[in-house]
Amino acid sequence: MILLELPEGFRDLLFDEFLKKKYVEDVIRRCFKSWGYNEIKTPLLEFLELFLKKSGVSENNIFKILDKNGKILALRYDITMQIARIVSCNYENLVFPLRVFYVDEVFRYDESQVGKPREITQAGVELIGSSTVEEDAEIIALAITILKEMGISEFKIEIGHVDFLNGLLEQHGLNGLNEIRNLIYRKNFSELENYLSKLNVDEPTKNVFLKIPDLYGDIEIIDKCHEFINNPKSLKALERLENIYRILEGWRMHSFITFDLGIIQNLNYYTGIVFKGLCKHIGYYLLSGGRYNSLLEEFRLKEGAVGFAFDVDALTNIVEINESIEREKEKTLIWVNKRERREDDIFDLAEELRRAGEKVIIYWDKILDKRFVEKNKIVKILEV
Amino acid sequence: MDYITIALAKGRLADLSIDFMSKIGICFDGLNLSRKLIFDVRGSKTRFILAKTSDVPVFVEYGAADLGIVGKDTLLESERDVYEMLDLKFGACKVVVAGPPDFKNGLFGVKRVATKYPNLARDFFKKKGMQVEIIKLTGSVEIAPLVGLSDIIVDIVETGRTLRENGLIILEDICDASARLIVNRASLKMKSERMREIIQKCKEVINGGI
């Protein structure tokens, strides 16, 4: 049998498609660097336990490999968790606030989503040893800057805060009920109502929870919340969101901001703001992130941290190919047609052109295929 | 004003969905007269697409449609990442376990289950701790027990007539399944003005019982 198949969710990236992806990665890298972030590279394999810590990830979604000694290893599932480990290993040698970034693949096995990519390229930043509202705003500003830099115009960053819902759940003695979170995430009003009725939640409380799926939109939504929120935790969350907005307003970035107080992240380690990037005509998120102070506590570190990651493939799909990508493909062909010059002469000529910055192919055949010229984007032919 | 695309399911919900849409002021005619699957509503920047029921949540999840109307049964089966905003209350039916009367005292001894909803059925029996073989069919599920393909079935029931005519009875209810309004995650936020308007009108129709 000739093996032509690929495992589900994995694919080849050839030529143009890859060039486009590289372009996206380069823009992100450049921006991350210009904001003073340093790139790091994490290993492809870790012990399985690392990814199960604090994350709420189901073991089923992680690619596992058995090590020689019988230990279970996992393919890189989430880079933030790896960075938390790295920071804790090297704590004495690091200076905070620490700014790191990565561009790498994560592997996720999602049972319900047949055919979805299982190898996902993420480009993300982490600002570790930070706890201020200004740093929350700065990290969001970085995401906005990069999306603008990439020429994407119709996008929004939707922001929420995990303590908004946590505060409400605690106030009404409903914490630990993941089904409520799940229904709020799906904005499933009707089933949320049924579910709360089954729990014998009193009418006023029920009405508060039934408002949450509808709490999305502009800054006015925060004012609207003040009308019926009275627990300190949720109020503090609202105040934080409002402050972030005021700062971003000063930086003229508020037009990209929208709020959704029902945002739930798949990963459980977030403790403060959470945000996602949306774009018109695209059903999936361009980026996702938030503040995660407790993940580091898991490693006995008392540092706050905030970060996000772009879905590089999602961005690649919507970025317009620009001219510089096209120009980069152009090549010169030295066609050894007349055989007037010796091989070493021809080789030297090619080297000379290459040193001058041209991309040069030496073609040793008398018959030149038109398709070869086209496919290789040959813009200049030298017959020798 | 933003252009929006609404995905409707062919089959049992199609006419009811079109009726509902006309109640919120989005009317279009000629749907049944042609074999076209895409329709523009003149002058209102709205487009309908007519898709296979199980594909409606897919169109919406990927943003190919901003909104969709589909049965809860389909949503439970497909588990797509969409906002499931409203119970539109029409097209009410139940997802049930049905079979010959021999099983009316319990599902002991059930080995094979035929269904159009393999995921939903698997979840249901898993929660019961029952190990069954699920056979996926795409239609006429009721005949499976009659010809010995399966012991029982999991299917939707509206009036129960088809079951009765095939000598089957309802053994257990799994869930209620009426039509739902589903919304793409990005569209809700990126086209929020139009979305809010449509959702508001839908709410008025549901509550007003127009």
HADDOCK unambig.tbl for C-alpha pairs under 7 A between the chains (distance, minus, plus):
assign (segid A and resid 112 and name CA) (segid B and resid 79 and name CA) 6.87 0.50 0.50
assign (segid A and resid 186 and name CA) (segid B and resid 82 and name CA) 6.53 0.50 0.50
assign (segid A and resid 186 and name CA) (segid B and resid 83 and name CA) 4.59 0.50 0.50
assign (segid A and resid 186 and name CA) (segid B and resid 84 and name CA) 5.69 0.50 0.50
assign (segid A and resid 187 and name CA) (segid B and resid 83 and name CA) 5.47 0.50 0.50
assign (segid A and resid 187 and name CA) (segid B and resid 84 and name CA) 5.90 0.50 0.50
assign (segid A and resid 187 and name CA) (segid B and resid 85 and name CA) 5.46 0.50 0.50
assign (segid A and resid 188 and name CA) (segid B and resid 83 and name CA) 6.81 0.50 0.50
assign (segid A and resid 188 and name CA) (segid B and resid 84 and name CA) 4.93 0.50 0.50
assign (segid A and resid 188 and name CA) (segid B and resid 85 and name CA) 4.99 0.50 0.50
assign (segid A and resid 188 and name CA) (segid B and resid 86 and name CA) 6.88 0.50 0.50
assign (segid A and resid 189 and name CA) (segid B and resid 85 and name CA) 6.01 0.50 0.50
assign (segid A and resid 189 and name CA) (segid B and resid 86 and name CA) 6.50 0.50 0.50
assign (segid A and resid 190 and name CA) (segid B and resid 86 and name CA) 6.37 0.50 0.50
assign (segid A and resid 190 and name CA) (segid B and resid 87 and name CA) 6.01 0.50 0.50
assign (segid A and resid 278 and name CA) (segid B and resid 186 and name CA) 5.72 0.50 0.50
assign (segid A and resid 279 and name CA) (segid B and resid 186 and name CA) 6.47 0.50 0.50
assign (segid A and resid 280 and name CA) (segid B and resid 186 and name CA) 6.48 0.50 0.50
assign (segid A and resid 280 and name CA) (segid B and resid 187 and name CA) 6.65 0.50 0.50
assign (segid A and resid 280 and name CA) (segid B and resid 190 and name CA) 5.83 0.50 0.50
assign (segid A and resid 281 and name CA) (segid B and resid 63 and name CA) 5.71 0.50 0.50
assign (segid A and resid 282 and name CA) (segid B and resid 62 and name CA) 6.67 0.50 0.50
assign (segid A and resid 282 and name CA) (segid B and resid 63 and name CA) 5.43 0.50 0.50
assign (segid A and resid 282 and name CA) (segid B and resid 186 and name CA) 6.62 0.50 0.50
assign (segid A and resid 283 and name CA) (segid B and resid 61 and name CA) 5.78 0.50 0.50
assign (segid A and resid 283 and name CA) (segid B and resid 62 and name CA) 4.53 0.50 0.50
assign (segid A and resid 283 and name CA) (segid B and resid 63 and name CA) 4.35 0.50 0.50
assign (segid A and resid 283 and name CA) (segid B and resid 184 and name CA) 6.28 0.50 0.50
assign (segid A and resid 283 and name CA) (segid B and resid 185 and name CA) 6.23 0.50 0.50
assign (segid A and resid 283 and name CA) (segid B and resid 186 and name CA) 5.56 0.50 0.50
assign (segid A and resid 284 and name CA) (segid B and resid 62 and name CA) 6.96 0.50 0.50
